[in-house]
């Protein structure tokens, strides 16, 4: 069940990050991958800053989306 939860959160967070970063998304599989990695990055960033958004579905989506936005921003720097 936790794998399904991670895939669902990853897909939503990746899609949301694609929309926030002026993109249209990257397809379901890429959104899931970016969202899952973004969740790890977001948790790491918030841990280093000592920030806690909260617990639950919405906070996981927000954390994943912020982490995915950071990844997409850094990838955009290398793309240019």
C-alpha positions as CSV (number, residue, x, y, z in Angstrom):
1,X,0.0,0.0,0.0
2,X,2.8,2.4,0.7
3,X,4.2,1.9,-2.8
4,X,0.9,2.8,-4.3
5,X,0.8,5.9,-2.0
6,X,4.3,7.0,-3.1
7,X,3.4,6.5,-6.7
8,X,0.1,8.5,-6.3
9,X,1.8,11.3,-4.4
10,X,4.7,11.3,-6.9
11,X,2.4,11.6,-9.8
12,X,0.5,14.5,-8.3
13,X,3.6,16.3,-7.1
14,X,5.4,15.9,-10.4
15,X,2.3,17.1,-12.4
16,X,1.9,20.1,-10.0
17,X,5.6,21.0,-10.3
18,X,5.4,20.9,-14.1
19,X,2.5,23.3,-14.0
20,X,4.2,25.6,-11.5
21,X,7.4,25.7,-13.5
22,X,5.6,26.8,-16.7
23,X,5.6,23.3,-18.2
24,X,2.8,21.1,-19.3
25,X,4.1,18.0,-17.4
26,X,6.3,15.3,-18.8
27,X,4.0,12.3,-19.0
28,X,2.7,10.1,-16.3
29,X,5.9,8.1,-15.7
30,X,8.3,11.1,-15.7
31,X,5.9,13.0,-13.4
32,X,5.9,10.1,-11.0
33,X,9.7,9.8,-11.1
34,X,10.2,13.6,-10.7
35,X,7.6,13.7,-7.9
36,X,9.1,10.9,-5.9
37,X,12.6,12.3,-6.2
38,X,11.2,15.7,-5.4
39,X,9.7,14.3,-2.3
40,X,13.1,13.1,-1.2
41,X,14.7,16.5,-2.0
42,X,11.8,18.4,-0.4
43,X,12.1,16.3,2.8
44,X,15.9,16.9,2.8
45,X,15.6,20.6,2.3
46,X,12.9,21.1,4.9
47,X,14.9,18.9,7.3
48,X,18.0,21.1,6.9
49,X,16.0,24.2,7.4
50,X,14.1,22.9,10.4
51,X,10.8,23.5,8.7
52,X,7.8,21.1,9.2
53,X,4.8,21.6,7.0
54,X,2.7,19.0,8.8
55,X,1.5,15.5,8.2
56,X,-0.9,13.9,5.9
57,X,-1.7,13.8,2.2
58,X,-1.7,17.5,1.5
59,X,1.7,18.1,3.2
60,X,3.3,15.2,1.3
61,X,2.0,16.7,-2.0
62,X,3.3,20.1,-1.1
63,X,6.7,18.8,0.0
64,X,7.0,16.7,-3.2
65,X,6.0,19.6,-5.4
66,X,8.4,22.0,-3.9
67,X,11.2,19.4,-4.1
68,X,10.3,18.7,-7.8
69,X,10.3,22.4,-8.5
70,X,13.8,22.7,-7.1
71,X,14.9,19.8,-9.4
72,X,13.2,21.3,-12.4
73,X,14.8,24.7,-11.7
74,X,18.3,23.1,-11.4
75,X,17.7,21.1,-14.6
76,X,16.7,24.2,-16.4
77,X,20.0,25.8,-15.5
78,X,21.9,23.0,-17.1
79,X,19.5,22.9,-20.1
80,X,20.4,26.5,-21.2
